[in-house]
């Protein structure tokens, strides 16, 4: 039986404010609360909530046996909680009504990984706690956002209790003989790998821009899946939650596609599956460890000194504080440090990227972001030192995305066996 593994994902960075030199030592926030609120509210009302409404309608028909997964970074969920609590309620309703799986990610999407495995583990575990506190699930499937090598991640995730690793890297997908199936590394058979069909997902999300010049319909997708080789039985589709709806014309096309897909799939005996369910499958292919597949991913989290000088300087300053930040055991400070790591901030500092696409990030934005981050890190460094010297001292930041009393980054908040929770 052919199956569709449908995953909606998004990452929303916590956007910085223009942090001036004279603010160092004060209590003003590092982040632009108004910009974050306006951006997220607009995106949620125009994109996230309409998609959720269609999904909730589908779940009202249990005979369709529809299943879907969501993948959010921890800081994205913080933003949802702070500015769009109705979106969190939407997700909770789907979690109660239907077959929904929430995937593991890192708390923030950063450029580090292989260079700091212990920090990576801490960010993975804290996102897991965030999912549990909001939805009562403990993730057993992890989405690699492309910043880390699969071979590097596999043993770490297996040791943390994950069973499935998902990746949407096109270079790896096209190098596989049968990409629409389940793989495993021979060295770590305890964790399975699923790869997203990026070309097909883009054909769905870009109804005007795909090569066929025709919008992807539920009928076309079902026909394509039925024509796959017999051994290719799981089609994994990563759909960007924030770009699924772009304008009014694509709204109708994509919403119709989503509404029709469960019925069309059922008519053709195509089912839906969540990543955690694939471990029930007994047929796994061995993952070829090719130099190409590993290096193509390692490249994404490398900061080259010769063409990324601004990135490297800020990166080094930020991670020079790592041990001190964790030593404070201050949840709010640790979370702030996570927000500052986001690769979106570093993308603005990417001079090489600017030479290729100057309009994406102008010179003024790059220099402005660099100056803000330098000032922020100077202030953060002094506050970290003060906290370590005076344990009762407050961090001082006024911008709080969620109530720090609700949950903690400390190890004693890991769910125990007596608590009621869902394991996927």
KETI-638168 format. One line per 5 residues: number of its first residue (from 0); their letters; for each residue x, y, z of C-alpha. Coordinates in nm, 3 decimals. Each point is the difference from the previous one (the first is absolute). Example, Ala and Ser with C-alpha at 12.3 -4.5 7.8 and 13.67 -1.06 7.14 Angstrom:
0	as	1.230,-0.450,0.780 ~ 0.137,0.344,-0.066
This chain:
0	xxxxx	0.000,0.000,0.000 ~ 0.131,0.344,-0.095 ~ -0.002,0.264,0.274 ~ 0.041,0.378,0.029 ~ 0.198,0.152,0.285
5	xxxxx	-0.118,0.363,0.008 ~ 0.202,0.246,0.211 ~ -0.072,0.369,0.053 ~ 0.302,0.187,0.130 ~ 0.107,0.356,0.071
10	xxxxx	0.268,0.189,0.184 ~ -0.060,0.357,0.113 ~ 0.303,0.186,0.138 ~ -0.031,0.244,0.288 ~ 0.082,0.322,-0.182
15	xxxxx	0.254,0.241,0.145 ~ -0.047,0.368,0.071 ~ 0.254,0.268,-0.091 ~ 0.188,-0.026,0.327 ~ 0.203,0.317,0.055
20	xxxxx	0.326,0.051,0.186 ~ -0.165,0.222,0.263 ~ -0.238,-0.285,0.092 ~ 0.285,-0.220,0.124 ~ -0.035,-0.050,0.375
25	xxxxx	-0.370,0.089,-0.001 ~ -0.315,-0.215,0.011 ~ -0.129,0.045,-0.355 ~ -0.071,-0.310,-0.207 ~ 0.225,-0.143,-0.269
30	xxxxx	-0.305,-0.084,-0.212 ~ -0.258,0.203,-0.190 ~ -0.326,-0.094,0.170 ~ -0.223,0.200,-0.234 ~ 0.164,-0.140,-0.314
35	xxxxx	-0.019,-0.358,0.130 ~ -0.365,0.043,0.098 ~ -0.109,0.165,-0.325 ~ 0.188,-0.248,-0.220 ~ -0.127,-0.308,0.178
40	xxxxx	-0.359,0.121,0.040 ~ -0.022,0.081,-0.370 ~ 0.158,-0.331,-0.103 ~ -0.219,-0.203,0.235 ~ -0.327,0.164,-0.108
45	xxxxx	0.082,-0.018,-0.371 ~ 0.172,-0.339,-0.018 ~ 0.019,-0.223,0.309 ~ -0.357,0.024,0.128 ~ -0.172,-0.046,-0.343
50	xxxxx	0.208,-0.316,-0.054 ~ -0.090,-0.122,0.349 ~ -0.369,0.058,-0.068 ~ 0.014,-0.230,-0.304 ~ 0.192,-0.261,0.198
55	xxxxx	-0.253,0.014,0.285 ~ -0.283,-0.051,-0.251 ~ 0.180,-0.307,-0.136 ~ 0.047,-0.142,0.350 ~ -0.377,0.032,0.050
60	xxxxx	-0.026,-0.293,-0.246 ~ 0.187,-0.278,0.185 ~ -0.081,-0.257,-0.271 ~ 0.258,0.177,-0.223 ~ 0.274,-0.116,0.242
65	xxxxx	0.193,0.318,-0.072 ~ 0.330,0.061,0.181 ~ 0.233,0.300,0.009 ~ 0.316,0.108,0.180 ~ 0.125,0.340,0.112
70	xxxxx	0.358,0.114,0.051 ~ 0.077,0.319,0.194 ~ 0.314,0.131,0.167 ~ -0.028,0.092,0.367 ~ 0.031,0.373,-0.063
75	xxxxx	-0.279,-0.022,-0.262 ~ -0.228,-0.152,0.263 ~ 0.102,0.277,0.244 ~ -0.113,0.257,-0.258 ~ -0.327,-0.188,-0.059
80	xxxxx	-0.069,0.000,0.375 ~ 0.081,0.369,0.039 ~ -0.181,0.149,-0.298 ~ -0.239,-0.256,-0.153 ~ -0.137,-0.216,0.285
85	xxxxx	-0.299,-0.084,-0.222 ~ 0.241,-0.183,-0.232 ~ 0.124,-0.212,0.291 ~ -0.364,-0.080,0.084 ~ -0.055,-0.103,-0.366
90	xxxxx	0.292,-0.240,0.021 ~ -0.122,-0.141,0.331 ~ -0.346,-0.063,-0.149 ~ 0.155,-0.193,-0.288 ~ 0.213,-0.194,0.245
95	xxxxx	-0.316,-0.106,0.187 ~ -0.211,-0.081,-0.308 ~ 0.235,-0.160,-0.246 ~ 0.315,-0.193,-0.065 ~ 0.255,0.277,0.048
100	xxxxx	0.369,-0.034,0.077 ~ 0.223,0.284,0.119 ~ 0.360,-0.047,-0.108 ~ 0.320,0.072,0.183 ~ 0.229,0.281,-0.114
105	xxxxx	0.253,0.225,0.167 ~ -0.120,0.284,0.222 ~ 0.164,0.252,-0.232 ~ 0.131,-0.047,-0.353 ~ 0.367,0.077,0.018
110	xxxxx	0.318,-0.047,-0.201 ~ 0.168,-0.205,0.270 ~ -0.029,-0.377,0.035 ~ 0.306,-0.217,-0.054 ~ 0.208,0.271,0.169
115	xxxxx	-0.205,-0.020,0.322 ~ -0.183,-0.334,0.042 ~ -0.084,0.064,0.365 ~ -0.174,0.327,-0.087 ~ -0.187,-0.173,-0.284
120	xxxxx	-0.124,-0.265,0.243 ~ -0.116,0.263,0.246 ~ -0.197,0.186,-0.270 ~ -0.159,-0.326,-0.123 ~ -0.106,-0.101,0.351
125	xxxxx	-0.146,0.342,0.079 ~ -0.210,-0.001,-0.317 ~ -0.123,-0.347,0.101 ~ -0.108,0.140,0.338 ~ -0.177,0.286,-0.174
130	xxxxx	-0.201,-0.245,-0.215 ~ -0.091,-0.204,0.306 ~ -0.112,0.303,0.202 ~ -0.222,0.127,-0.281 ~ -0.138,-0.315,-0.161
135	xxxxx	0.070,-0.290,0.236 ~ 0.214,-0.183,-0.256 ~ 0.359,-0.113,0.035 ~ 0.144,0.009,-0.354 ~ 0.169,-0.311,-0.132
140	xxxxx	0.050,0.139,-0.354 ~ 0.246,0.279,-0.074 ~ 0.010,0.238,-0.297 ~ 0.348,0.094,-0.115 ~ -0.037,0.353,-0.139
145	xxxxx	0.310,-0.048,-0.217 ~ 0.251,0.151,0.241 ~ 0.143,-0.334,0.109 ~ 0.135,-0.311,-0.163 ~ -0.232,-0.302,0.031
150	xxxxx	0.288,-0.232,0.085 ~ 0.105,0.237,0.282 ~ -0.354,0.035,0.135 ~ -0.102,-0.367,-0.007 ~ 0.192,-0.127,0.308
155	xxxxx	-0.084,0.314,0.201 ~ -0.371,-0.031,-0.073 ~ -0.006,-0.373,0.064 ~ 0.158,0.057,0.342 ~ -0.265,0.264,0.074
160	xxxxx	-0.281,-0.247,-0.074 ~ -0.089,0.104,-0.355 ~ -0.097,-0.271,-0.246 ~ -0.034,0.192,-0.328 ~ 0.212,0.268,-0.169
165	xxxxx	-0.159,0.207,-0.278 ~ 0.190,0.208,-0.254 ~ -0.100,0.221,-0.291 ~ 0.342,0.040,-0.164 ~ -0.046,-0.025,-0.376
170	xxxxx	0.362,-0.108,-0.068 ~ -0.041,-0.310,0.214 ~ -0.345,-0.082,-0.136 ~ 0.104,-0.005,-0.367 ~ 0.307,-0.213,0.075
175	xxxxx	-0.215,-0.287,0.133 ~ -0.111,-0.283,-0.225 ~ -0.344,-0.021,0.162 ~ -0.048,0.325,0.190 ~ -0.368,-0.046,0.091
180	xxxxx	0.065,-0.269,0.255 ~ 0.152,-0.058,0.346 ~ 0.375,-0.014,0.059 ~ 0.235,-0.074,0.286 ~ 0.372,0.029,0.062
185	xxxxx	0.154,-0.346,0.041 ~ 0.190,0.128,0.304 ~ -0.319,0.129,0.167 ~ -0.296,-0.221,-0.094 ~ -0.187,0.137,0.302
190	xxxxx	-0.086,0.322,-0.183 ~ -0.181,0.018,-0.335 ~ 0.034,0.267,-0.268 ~ -0.268,0.159,-0.217 ~ 0.079,0.250,-0.277
195	xxxxx	-0.239,0.264,-0.125 ~ -0.094,0.009,-0.367 ~ 0.094,0.365,-0.043 ~ -0.083,0.024,-0.369 ~ -0.351,-0.133,0.054
200	xxxxx	-0.058,0.219,0.307 ~ 0.105,0.309,-0.198 ~ -0.237,-0.097,-0.282 ~ -0.280,0.003,0.258 ~ 0.103,0.325,0.170
205	xxxxx	0.081,0.181,-0.327 ~ -0.309,-0.055,-0.216 ~ 0.112,0.270,-0.245 ~ 0.367,-0.079,-0.007 ~ 0.040,-0.375,-0.047
210	xxxxx	0.144,-0.135,-0.324 ~ -0.325,-0.150,-0.121 ~ -0.161,0.348,0.002 ~ -0.309,-0.168,0.147 ~ -0.109,0.021,0.364
215	xxxxx	0.052,-0.316,0.200 ~ -0.338,-0.153,0.077 ~ -0.089,-0.286,0.232 ~ -0.074,-0.216,-0.307 ~ 0.344,0.070,-0.150
220	xxxxx	0.180,-0.078,0.327 ~ -0.188,-0.327,0.047 ~ 0.073,-0.099,-0.361 ~ 0.372,0.077,0.045 ~ 0.019,-0.204,0.324
225	xxxxx	-0.173,-0.299,-0.159 ~ 0.260,0.001,-0.281 ~ 0.294,-0.030,0.241 ~ 0.198,-0.327,0.008 ~ -0.141,-0.261,0.236
230	xxxxx	0.289,0.039,0.249 ~ -0.063,0.376,0.031 ~ -0.296,0.000,0.235 ~ 0.033,0.316,0.215 ~ -0.007,0.350,-0.150
235	xxxxx	0.117,0.259,0.253 ~ -0.115,0.356,-0.068 ~ 0.140,0.295,0.195 ~ -0.240,0.294,-0.045 ~ 0.112,0.341,0.123
240	xxxxx	-0.276,0.113,0.235 ~ 0.087,0.368,-0.054 ~ 0.005,-0.001,-0.382 ~ -0.275,-0.252,-0.081 ~ -0.233,0.293,-0.069
245	xxxxx	0.160,0.290,-0.188 ~ -0.285,0.194,-0.160 ~ -0.372,-0.025,-0.070 ~ 0.035,-0.198,-0.324 ~ 0.226,-0.267,0.149
250	xxxxx	-0.221,-0.001,0.312 ~ -0.288,-0.163,-0.191 ~ 0.222,-0.247,-0.187 ~ 0.192,-0.120,0.305 ~ -0.297,-0.012,0.234
255	xxxxx	-0.195,-0.204,-0.254 ~ 0.298,-0.233,-0.031 ~ 0.015,-0.047,0.378 ~ -0.376,-0.057,0.031 ~ -0.012,-0.255,-0.281
260	xxxxx	0.317,-0.195,0.081 ~ -0.137,-0.228,0.278 ~ -0.299,-0.111,-0.209 ~ 0.202,-0.051,-0.319 ~ 0.266,-0.195,0.190
265	xxxxx	-0.259,-0.225,0.165 ~ -0.163,-0.073,-0.337 ~ 0.338,-0.118,-0.134 ~ 0.085,-0.203,0.313 ~ 0.276,0.244,0.099
270	xxxxx	0.031,0.058,0.373 ~ 0.155,0.258,0.227 ~ 0.276,-0.064,0.252 ~ 0.189,0.195,0.265 ~ 0.379,-0.039,0.027
275	xxxxx	-0.017,-0.187,0.332 ~ -0.214,-0.271,-0.160 ~ 0.263,-0.100,-0.256 ~ 0.193,-0.202,0.258 ~ -0.277,-0.261,-0.031
280	xxxxx	0.119,-0.055,-0.357 ~ 0.236,-0.297,-0.031 ~ 0.160,0.094,-0.332 ~ 0.289,0.247,0.027 ~ 0.270,0.082,-0.252
285	xxxxx	0.362,0.051,0.097 ~ 0.107,0.364,-0.023 ~ 0.299,0.045,-0.237 ~ 0.262,0.210,0.180 ~ 0.125,0.198,-0.295
290	xxxxx	0.241,0.292,0.030 ~ -0.238,0.212,-0.203 ~ -0.297,-0.040,0.231 ~ 0.200,0.073,0.314 ~ 0.200,0.295,-0.130
295	xxxxx	-0.299,0.171,-0.161 ~ -0.157,0.030,0.344 ~ 0.317,0.083,0.192 ~ 0.042,0.299,-0.229 ~ -0.314,0.163,0.135
300	xxxxx	0.132,0.059,0.351 ~ 0.354,0.108,-0.087 ~ 0.108,0.358,0.054 ~ 0.287,0.074,-0.235 ~ 0.232,0.267,0.133
305	xxxxx	0.089,0.142,-0.341 ~ -0.351,0.096,-0.114 ~ -0.203,0.010,0.322 ~ 0.207,0.222,0.227 ~ -0.296,0.173,0.166
310	xxxxx	-0.174,-0.333,0.062 ~ 0.312,-0.152,0.149 ~ 0.064,0.293,0.232 ~ -0.354,-0.001,0.143 ~ -0.010,-0.380,0.012
315	xxxxx	0.325,-0.017,0.199 ~ -0.113,0.273,0.242 ~ -0.339,-0.166,0.054 ~ 0.138,-0.348,0.064 ~ 0.280,0.122,0.220
320	xxxxx	-0.279,0.062,0.254 ~ -0.141,-0.355,-0.020 ~ 0.146,-0.148,0.319 ~ -0.079,0.309,0.205 ~ -0.356,0.021,-0.133
325	xxxxx	-0.078,-0.359,0.102 ~ 0.178,0.048,0.331 ~ -0.245,0.275,0.098 ~ -0.288,-0.252,-0.013 ~ -0.220,0.297,-0.087
330	xxxxx	-0.274,-0.128,-0.231 ~ -0.081,0.339,-0.148 ~ 0.362,0.077,-0.076 ~ 0.057,-0.341,-0.159 ~ -0.308,0.047,-0.216
335	xxxxx	0.119,0.347,-0.105 ~ 0.335,-0.152,-0.096 ~ -0.185,-0.255,-0.214 ~ -0.191,0.275,-0.181 ~ 0.323,0.183,-0.080
340	xxxxx	0.149,-0.313,-0.164 ~ -0.261,-0.007,-0.276 ~ 0.147,-0.049,-0.348 ~ -0.232,0.270,-0.137 ~ 0.206,0.261,0.187
345	xxxxx	0.319,-0.150,-0.141 ~ -0.152,-0.014,-0.348 ~ -0.026,0.378,0.002 ~ 0.373,0.015,0.080 ~ 0.091,-0.233,-0.289
350	xxxxx	0.208,0.220,-0.229 ~ 0.034,-0.276,-0.260 ~ -0.378,-0.027,-0.020 ~ -0.022,0.374,-0.049 ~ 0.230,0.000,-0.300
355	xxxxx	-0.238,-0.248,-0.170 ~ -0.326,0.163,0.104 ~ 0.058,0.350,0.128 ~ -0.370,0.081,0.007 ~ -0.073,-0.272,0.255
360	xxxxx	0.201,0.166,0.275 ~ 0.122,0.351,-0.069 ~ 0.330,0.137,0.126 ~ -0.170,0.216,0.261 ~ -0.193,-0.295,0.146
365	xxxxx	0.318,-0.207,0.021 ~ 0.196,0.271,0.178 ~ -0.297,0.085,0.223 ~ -0.041,-0.364,0.103 ~ 0.373,-0.033,0.064
370	xxxxx	0.005,0.310,0.223 ~ -0.311,-0.114,0.189 ~ 0.146,-0.346,0.063 ~ 0.331,0.144,0.118 ~ -0.180,0.227,0.246
375	xxxxx	-0.233,-0.278,0.113 ~ 0.288,-0.239,0.064 ~ 0.188,0.262,0.198 ~ -0.307,0.053,0.216 ~ -0.068,-0.375,0.027
380	xxxxx	0.358,-0.070,0.103 ~ -0.012,0.254,0.282 ~ -0.336,-0.132,0.123 ~ 0.124,-0.359,-0.005 ~ 0.302,0.095,0.210
385	xxxxx	-0.223,0.193,0.240 ~ -0.237,-0.295,0.039 ~ 0.289,-0.232,0.079 ~ 0.132,0.243,0.262 ~ -0.340,0.081,0.155
390	xxxxx	-0.233,-0.299,-0.017 ~ -0.307,0.203,0.101 ~ 0.049,0.253,-0.278 ~ -0.277,0.021,-0.266 ~ 0.097,-0.042,-0.366
395	xxxxx	-0.172,0.331,-0.075 ~ -0.159,-0.074,-0.338 ~ -0.360,0.124,-0.018 ~ -0.101,-0.187,-0.317 ~ -0.137,-0.337,0.112
400	xxxxx	-0.154,-0.224,-0.264 ~ -0.156,-0.235,0.252 ~ -0.053,-0.028,0.373 ~ 0.330,-0.129,0.146 ~ -0.194,-0.152,0.290
405	xxxxx	-0.182,-0.243,-0.232 ~ 0.303,-0.208,-0.078 ~ 0.370,-0.025,0.049 ~ 0.313,-0.098,-0.189 ~ 0.122,-0.196,0.300
410	xxxxx	0.037,-0.377,-0.020 ~ -0.260,-0.077,0.269 ~ -0.282,0.100,-0.239 ~ 0.044,-0.309,-0.221 ~ -0.331,-0.192,0.015
415	xxxxx	0.000,-0.302,0.230 ~ -0.184,-0.327,-0.045 ~ -0.285,0.104,0.232 ~ -0.101,0.292,-0.221 ~ -0.260,-0.047,-0.273
420	xxxx	0.141,0.065,-0.345 ~ -0.010,-0.120,-0.359 ~ 0.306,-0.164,-0.149 ~ 0.037,0.012,-0.376
